[in-house]
């Protein structure tokens, strides 16, 4: 299901985690090597709201301890180490509800790793392929004269090649 939201053919799934929004809604987040994919499926998957964010567009991520009005539910979420994952993107906040803390922490670690890799890649100098060095025209003329003196090329071939070399200088 997640692969249909991949942008590139060679995109790789790094991590997947699911959360529960309510009894009929299941949220999940997928981390690839390019992006975060948030899917909020309502009514047991009948509809889905999908949001995709490139790592470079995410400004911050954090976990939020689930807080409900019931002391019992608060204690239950703490006991199971549940939290919400809050992601800030372009001034707005997106939340995936009810993830295990370990899952949310792993998503945040992937985000930091992808951002670090992007910064390293951006800091690398661009390698420019130098044009192959052209042999020095004077050296070529000397070699050409040696070929003529050795009788390997004729006087006409020497004159034509010499004229061609001199025109390139």
N, C-alpha and C positions, 0 to 999 in steps of 0.2 A: 504493500500500500504506500509506503513512504517513497519508494523509487519514482513514482509518477510525478513527484515534486522536485526531482533532481534537475539541475540546470544543465550540467554537462554530462556527456556519456561516461566520462571517466571519474565522475564524482563518487566518493566513497562514504559509506555510512560509518561513523565513528562510535555513536552511542545513541541509544533509544531509551526513553523513560515515559511511563504513563502515569497519569494522575486521575483523580476522580473529582469532578465538579459537583455532581449530585448523583442521585440514584440512577438517573437516566442519561447522564452526560459523562463522557470519558474524554479527557484531554490527553494529548501526548506531545512530547517534544523530541525531535530527532536532530542530532548534530552530525553534519557531514564535514568534509574538509573545506567546504566553501561557505556554508550557511547554517542557520538555525531554522527549523521548520516547526511551527506551532500549529497543531490541529485541535480544534475544539469540536468534538462530535456531539451533537444534540440528539435526543430521542433515540438512544441506542444505535447511533450511527446513521440515522435516516438523513441527516443534514450535517454538513461540516463547514466550519469557518477556518480557512487556512491562511496563515501569515508566514511569510518567508523573509528572513533578514540575513544579509551578508554580515560576517563577523566585523568587518571594518565600519559598518553602520551602527553597531551596538556601542553605546557609550558606557554602560555599566550593567552589572548583574549582581543580585543579592538574594539571600534567602530571607523569608519572613516566617516567623513562627506563627502557625495557625492560631487565630484568636477567634473564639466564638463566645456566645453569651452563656453557654453552659459550662460550669466548672468541670463537670464530668467529661465533656468532649475535649476541653482544653487539656485535661490530664491524660486523656486517651491519646491525643495527637502527640503530646510530649513523650508518653511512654513508647509509642511506636516510632518516635523520631521522624515525624512528618512535618513538612513545611510547604510554603508556596515559593515558587521561583519568580522573582520580579526582574524583568529585563527592560532597560531604558533604551529606546531607539528614537532618535530625532525628536526629542522633547516629549514623547509619550511613553507610557509604561504598559507593558504587557505582562500578564500573570498566568502562569500554569499552576493550577491548584493541586494541593495534596500530593506532593511528591515525597518520597523518602529523602531524608536529609542527605544520605550518601549519594543518591542520584543527583540531587540538585548541586551538591558540591562537585561531583564529577563533571557536570555540564559547565559549571563555572571554570573548572580547571582546563577543560577543552577550549573554552572561549579565550582564556588567557594565553594558552599555548598557540592558538591560531593567530591571535593578535601579535604575539612575540615573533612568530615565524614571518608574518607579513612585514613587520618592521625590519627584520633582518634582510629580507629579500629586497625591500625598498632601499636599504642602506648599501647594498652591494653595487659596486661600480659597474656600469654597463661596459661589457667587453666589445670593443670595436675591432673587427678584423681588418688588419692593415693590408693594403694592396701589396701584392708580391713585388719585391724590389726588382726594378729593371736593371739589367746589367749596364754598366757604364759604357757609353757609346765609344769612348776612346779605347777601352779594353776590347770591345768588339771589333773595332777597326784593326787593332794590332793582331788579333786572332785571324781576322779575315786576310790580312797581308801574309801571315804565316802560311795559311792554306794556299794562297796564290803562289808563294815562293816554293812551297813543297810540290806544286803542280797538281794539287787536289782539285782546285777550281781554275777555270780559264780567266783570261784578262777581262772578257766581257762580263762573266758572272761577278768578278771582283768589282768592276765599275758599277754594275747595276746595284749590287748589294751595298756598296759604299755610298752611292747616291741616296738609297733608301734610308740608311742609317743617319746620314747627315741631315736628311729632311725631318727626322724625328727629334733632332736636338733643338 
